[in-house]
């Protein structure tokens, strides 16, 4: 996977020395001040709690703000929410949202090509953080940010990014933690922990989630679902889903998927601080999963013997699904006009259609297993 062109890329004239120094020095300083904190001031659970809280505020402002609100416009938010995301997002020290989102939009548009700013085909290190070290990647891609450049709040943050990041990301956290604990080394270590941890958790989505995991929805790009990374990035680990359905405000679509960013957006919606939450239709998602399960076995020689069987089952699945959707829509439209008996009958019809759908999905899986077992 690694590309030897990277050797030439990291030449003296190509390096962004500010970004490079920041990314190299912050982990080193974290180790130094962490050691001083333990050795001189002693372990303090308040320092740990403070670092975790600020990590959450900073990280979720990247996922819910920089990523799903600004870069992909998966929902609309109240101006107060936008301002909070812009402030706490800046504390992640990942540049202004204008720069961040323009890079990210280019990544989605040109994924896995030479025009992808963090192309995984250039190697794990390059996709993780190597691309940030290059001077050519230090500028806003205006082509991908024209709409954002018309937003006054976004431009306010962009023009004052460094001041916002330093005040809210360094000075205030250290001052507050010092007042709470009385230890300067611990306060500095807590601040550095937030910066370093948010950095590399975010970077792992660009690197690790393009190398390890599953591809249940599409194999048109290298993005993969990785449940472990979802725990570290507030739900961003479901990356295969996100690359195929990037306008969906969710990344984890099942109830058991760990996606705190989705939960936060839902809470904001209930509080009327977010609106127009975009959701991919369940039919599109199911169709993508069925298509991918077929792709995994269609190159097996025995597959042709089961082609008709798969076509028939898929037709029944989609018919059952359509019936469920029709019943649900009918219920929404006529619910207030239905008497109790009619309402109960309509609900029973929905339940029956769901049973049919579940049966057909089981038959689909059994057919997949038959092909795999007979081929083996």
N, C-alpha and C positions, 0 to 999 in steps of 0.2 A: 504493500500500500504506500509505503514511503516514497517520496519523489526526490531524486537527487538534485533537482533544481533548487531545493531549499538551501543548499550550500552556498549558492551564488546570491540568493535572496538576502541572507543575513550578512551582507558585506557592510563595511563601515558607512558608506554613503546612503544605504537603504534603511538604517536603523533609526527608529524613533526613540531617542535617548531618554526623554521624560517618561514615556510609558514603560520602557525597559527598566529604568531605575526604580520606578514605583513598584512594578511587579516583582522585581528581585529583592528589593530592600524590605518590603512590608513583612514577608514571612520570616526574614532574618531578625528584624526588630521584634516581631512577636515572640520568637524564641528567647531573645535577650531579656525583654521586659517580663515575659512569663516566668523566667528563671529568677529574676530579681524580685518579683512579686512573692513567689513561694519562699525564697531564701530569706528575704529581709522582712516582708510584711506578714507572711504566713497565709495559708489558704483561707479564703473567705467565700462562703457560698453566695453572698450578695453580689460579689464580682461576677461569678458564674451566671447567676440569674439575670443580672443586668446585661451581660454580653449576649445571652440567649434572646432576651426581649428585643434588644436593638437589632440583632440578626434577623429576627422575625419581621420587624417593622421595615427594615431595609430590603430584605429578600422578597417579601410579598409585595412591596411597592414596585419591584422589578417585574414580578410575574403578573400581578393583577393590573399594574399601571403601565410600565414601559412596554410590556409584551402584549397582553390581551386587550388593553384599552387603546393605547396609542399606536402601536405597530400594526395590529390587525383589526382594530375597530370592531371587536366582537360584541361590544355593548356601548351605551352612552352613559355618562355619569354627571352628577351635579358638580358645578365648578369647585365647591369646597373639597370634594373627593379628589378631583384632578390636582388641585394645589397640594394636597397632602401627599399624593403619589409623586408629584414632581419634586417635592422637598425631600421626602424620605428615600425616593429613588436615587437622588443625587448622592445620598450618603453611602451608596454602594460603590461609589467611585468607578462607575462604568461609562462615564461620559454623560453628556446631556441626552435627553430622550430623543432629540432630533438626530443626533449622530447615531445613537444606539438603534433606533428604529429604521433609519435609512440603511444601515448595514444589514439588519435582520430581514428587511423586505428584499434586499438584493439577494440574500442567502436563499430565501424561498423561491425567488424568481429564477435563479441560476444554480440551484442546488446541484452539487457534485460535478460542477464544471469548473474550468479555469477562471470564470468570472464570479464564482462563489467566494465571498471574502474569507470564509473559514471552511474551505473545501477539504473534506476528510481524505480525499485521494492524495492530498499533499502530505499526509502523515498525521498521526495522532497528536504530536506536539504542536504542529502547525494549526490544526483545527482547535486545539485546546486554548492556546495562548500565543503561539508563534506569530500568528497573523497580526496581533495587536502590537508586536514589536517593530513592525515595518512602517516606515514613514508614509508610504503610499496609502495606507489604510487609516491615516489620522484625520482625514477630511470628510465632511458630510457629503453623501451622494445625493445631490439636489434632485436628481431625476426620480429618486424614490421617496422624496420628502416634500413635494410641492404642496400637498394639502396641509401638511403640518406647519409649513412656513407661514400659513395664513392665520394660524392660531396664536393669539396674543400671549396666552399663558405659556404655551410651549416655547415661544421665542423669548419670553421673559426668563424662563429657566435656562435656555441655551445661552443667552447673553450674560447671565449672572451665575452660570453653573459652578465655577470654581469657588466663588464666595459662598454660595449656598452649601456646597459640599464641605468646605472647611469649617464653616460656622456650625452647621447642623450635624456634620459627620465626624468632626474632631473636637472642636472647642467645647461645645455644649455637652456631648456625652462624657468627655473626660471630667469636666467640671461637676456634672451631676453625680457621676460615679464616685468621685473624690469626696463630695459632700456626704454621700451615703455611707462610705466605707472608711474615709480618712486615710486611704492609701493611694499615693500617686502612681506607683508602679502597677498596681492592680487595675487602676482606671485606664492607664495607657494600654495595658495588655488586653483589656476588654474591648477597647476601641479597635485595636489591631486585629483581634480575633474576628470581629464582625466583618471587617474589610476583607481579610484573607479568605475566610470561609465562604462568604457570599460570592466573592470572585470565582473561586474554583468550583463551587457547586454550579454556578451559572455556566462556566466554561465546560464542565463535564457534559452538559446537554449537547454542546456542539461537537464534542469529541467522543466520549464514551457512548452516548446514545445514538451515535452513527456507526458504532462498532459492535456493541453487545446488546442483545435483546431479541424480541420477536417482531415479525412483520405481519400482523393479522389483517391489515387493510390494503396495503399496496407494496409492491416491490419495484416501483418506478423510481425510487430513490433509496438512499442508505439509512434513512431515519428508522429507528427501532424503538419499540415500547420497552421500557426498563422500569419495573415496579420499584426496585431499590432506589433509583435516582428520584422517583416521585416523592419518597420520604424526605429527601434532602433539599428538594426544590419546590415544595408546596404544590406538587401535582404535575410538574412539567415533564416528568419522566415518560409519560405516555406520548412519545414523540412521533411514532409512526402514525397514530391517529391524527395528531396535530398537523403533520405535513400534508396529509390527504384531505383533512377537513379544517383548514387553517382559520376559517371565519367563525368556527364554533367557540363559544365562550368557555366551553369545558375542554379539558384534556382527558380526564378520567370520566368515562360516561356511565359506569356501573355504580350502584350504591356502595359497593365495597372498595371501589377505587379511592386511594388516598389523594384527594385533590382539594386542599384547603383554599386554594385560590378560587375554585368554583364555588365553594361554600361561602366565602367572603362576598363574592359577587352576588350570590343569591340573597344573602343577608342585606346587602346594600339595596337590592331590588325590593325586598320586603319593606325596607325603611324608606322607600321612594327616593333613594339617592342614586339609583342606577335604573336604566330602562333599555328597552329594545335589545334584550339579550338574544343573541343569534344562536340557533340550535339547528344542527344538521338533522334532516328527517331520519327517523329510525329505519325507514325503508332503504334509503341510500347506504346507511351503515351496514345493514344486513346484507344487501346486495354486494357490497365490497368484500365482506367477510366470506360469503359464499364463493365469489369469484376467486379469491385468494386460495381457498381450500382446494378448488379445482386446479389452479395453477400448479400446486405442489405435486399433483399426481398425474397431470395430463401428458407428461413425457414418458410415463410407464407404458409399456407395450400392451398391457391388458386393459388399459383405460377405455379403448374404443368399444369394448364389449359392454361397458356400463354407461356409455354416453347417453343413450335413450333414457335409461333409468334416472340419471341425474337431471336431465331436462324435464322429465315428468314430475319429479319431486320438487324441483325449483319452481315449476309452474304452480304447483299446489301450495307451496310456501308463500309465494307472492300473492296468490288468490286469497289465502287465509289472512294474510297481513292486510290486504286491501279491504277485506270484509271487516276486520277489526277497526281499521281507521274510519270506514264508513259509518259503522255503528257508533263509534265515539263522537264523530262529528254530528251525527243525527241526535245523539243524546244531548250534546251541548246546545244544539239549536232548539230542540223541542222539550227539554227537561222541565221547564216551568209549566208547560201545557199538558204534560202527561199525568194521568192518574197513577196511583201507587201500583196497581196491577200491571199497567202498561210499562211503567218504569222498571219494575222487577223483571218483566219479560225481556225487555231490551237489554238489561244487564246480563241476564242468563244467556242471551244470544252472543254477547261479547265474550263471556266465559267459555262458551262452547267453541267459538272461533279460536280462542287462545289455546284450547286443548288440541284442536286440529293442528294449529301451528307448531305446538310442542312435539306432537307425534311426528310431523313431517320433518322437523329438525333432527329428531332422533334417527329417523330413517336415513336422512342425509349423512349423518355421522357413521351409521352402520355401513352405508355404501362406500364411504371413504375408507373405512377399515377393511372392507372386503378387497378393495383394489390393492391396498398396501400389503395385506396378508398374502393374497394370491401372487402378487409380484415378488414378494420376499421368498 
